[in-house]
Amino acid sequence: MTRRSVTTDQTHALARLATDVARLRREVDDLADLHTVTAAHGRALEELSAVVGRGDAGRTSVIPAARAISSGQDEVDGEEAAPAWLTVVDPAAAIQWLNELAVWVPQVWQPYLQTKTPACWPWHADVVAELLVVQHLWTLAAGDGAAPDALAAWHDRWRPGAARRVERRMAGCDRSFGRHKDDQHKENVYDVACLDEVAEWWATTHGSDPAQPAPGLTLDDSR
C-alpha cells in the first residue's frame, strides 16, 4: 500500500487548525464562568455606587443637590436635562452650577492622570459646558437606583472623550504653568475666589461685550 505524502503547506495548515481548535476550547471553558464573573462585577459596582453616593464623612458632597431654582432647564423622560452652560441666562443657576462644579472637579475629575485640568477652567466657557455635562452623567451613574454598570460606562465611555476634548482646548494654559491664556493668546493671572462673579458675568453677557471683560483675570505683564 502506497502512503500518500502530505505537502508542507497542508502540514502548516493542519497545525494552525489544531492551534485554533485548542484556543477555541479554552475560550469556551472561560465562558463557562462568565455568569459568575459578571455577577461578581455587578455586586462590586453596586457597592461602589453606594459608597460614592454616600460620600465621605466630613467632606462636601460631590453629588449636586436638586436644582430647585429656576434655570430654564427642561426634564427629559422624568430626568433633569444636563445644565446648558452656553445658553444659561439665569445668574443664580449659573452661580450654583459653577460652585457645584468647583467641588466636583478636584474630587472626581482631577484625580485621574488624563484629566489634570488647569485650574483656570472656569474662564473657558466651552470647557465648563463640557464638564457640566460629564458631571451630570456621573451624578446619574453614582446616584441611587442607577444601573450596576453605570459608573463603569461613565469611566469607559464619557470620561475619556471629554478628557480628550478638554485637554485639546486647554493645551495653551497647560503650557503656561499657572497662567490663563485668553482668546488673544495673552497670559493672565486668575483668581479662583471670583467664581460667583464669573458665573454672573457669563450668564448676563456670554462674553460678548468687550466693555465687560471676564472678572478675576489680570493681565500678566511679567512675561
CORZIGI-V675649 format. One line per field, one symbol per residue. phi: phi as a letter, one per 20 degrees, with the letter a starting at -180 (. if undefined). psi: psi as a letter, one per 20 degrees, with the letter a starting at -180 (. if undefined). burial: # if it has 24 or more other ideal C-beta (glycine too) atoms within 12 Angstrom, else .. A space follows every 50 residues. Layout:
# CORZIGI-V675649
phi=???
psi=???
burial=???
This chain:
# CORZIGI-V675649
phi=.eefedffffffffffffffffffffffffffefffffffffffffffff ffffmffndffeegffeeffcmedddlndfffgdffcfcegfffffgfff ffefgfedeffegfcffgfegfedgffggffffffffffffeefnffgef fffffedefffffffffffdgfffeelndeeefemeececdffdffffff gffeclmedffcfffndcfeeed
psi=ppppqprhghggghghghghggghhghgghhhjggggggghggghggggg ghhhrqpiqppioqrpniqpjjqrqoliqpqqpnhijpiohgggggghhh hhggghhgghiqhikmpqijhijnghgggghhghgghggghirpjqqhjg hghghhggggghgggggghjhghhiimjqpoaijkqpqpqoiikgghggg gghhhkjiohinrpqjpppoji.
burial=............................................##..#. .##........###..#...#.#......#.####..#.##.######## #####.####....#.###########################..#...# #..##..##..##.###.##.###....####....####.#.####### ###..##......####......
